[in-house]
Amino acid sequence: MPWSLQYALIKRAVVNQAGPGTLVLAPASVNNRHKVLGFWLGMANNGSLQFTDNTGILMGAINQQSNTPSMVFPVGVVPFIETAINSPLNLVTTGGAGKGVVIYVTEP
């Protein structure tokens, strides 16, 4: 299916965790998917981060050193990961709290 940003509203989720764990970046949206266009994320301590949805892992874990950000920029027009329909977009961190921002769209 062709993909377009023509009618999609670009959104951002600010990540400011108090500790490691699962953070819902975007709740499930009826008949829609969340599509990640870019992110800038760092960790307060050494650890890992990954994106998940209700079906499982969307991308492998990124190992992080303390205060060293991972970036996928510039924001592209083609998503590099997307959730299943009717599924939330989650960020799972281990070892430390995640900090940063995730840029995404929500559409069918």
N, C-alpha and C positions, 0 to 999 in steps of 0.2 A: 504494500500500500504506500503510495507517495506520502511524503511528510512535508508539512509547511508550517511556518510561523505566521501565516497571513492573518489568522484570527485568534491565535493563542496569546494569552496575557503572560508575559514573562514575570515570574515570581522569584522571591529569594527567601531562604530560610536561614536565620541567624543561628549559629551553633555556639552555645555558651554553657556547656555542661558543668555541673558542680563536681561530678565524679564520673568514672567509667560506667557504661551501661548502654541501654537502647533508648534512643531519642527518636520520636516520631517527628519527622520533618514536615510531612504533609499527610493528613488523614485520608482514608479511602474516599474516593469520589465516584458516585454512581455512574457506571458505564464509561469511565475514563481511566487513563493511565497517567502516571507522573513520569515525565521525561527529563532527565538531568542533562543540562547543557554545559555546566561547568561548576567548579568548586575551588575554594581555597580553604584548606583545613590544616590545623596544627594540633599538637597535643601538649598538655601541661607537663606530662611525664612520658618516658618511653612507653610505647604501646603499639596498638594497631587499630585501624578503623576499616569498616566496610559497609556497603549499602546492602540492605535487604528489603524484602516485602513479605507478604503472607505466604508466598510460594517458596521462599528460601533466599539464598545468597544471590545477589545481582552482579557482584564482582568480587574477585579475590581480595583478601585482606591486604592493606597497605601498612607495612611496618614503619613506624614513626620514631624518630629521635625527639627528645624533648625540645620544644621551641623551634623545630625545623618544619616549615609548612610543606604540604603536598599541594600542587597546583595543577589544575586543568584549565588553562586560560589561553587565549581569549575564549569567551563564551562562543560556542559554535551555533550554527543553525540546524545541525543534525545532532540528535541526542546520542550520547555514548552508552547510556543505560536507561532502561525504562521498566516500570513496574508492570505487573499483570493488571488486567482490568479489575476494578473494584478493590484495589489493594493499596495500603498505605506505603509511603516511602520512609524507610527507617535508616538511621545511622547507628551502627553498633561499634562501640569503642571498648577496648580492653587495656588495662594498665594505667590509663590516665584519662583525664577529661578532654573532650574535643572542643576546639575553638575555631571559629571561622564563619564561612557563608557558603551556601549551596544555591545555585541558580537553576531553576527548573520551569517547565510549563506543565499544565494539566489539560489534557484533551483526549478525545477518543483514540 
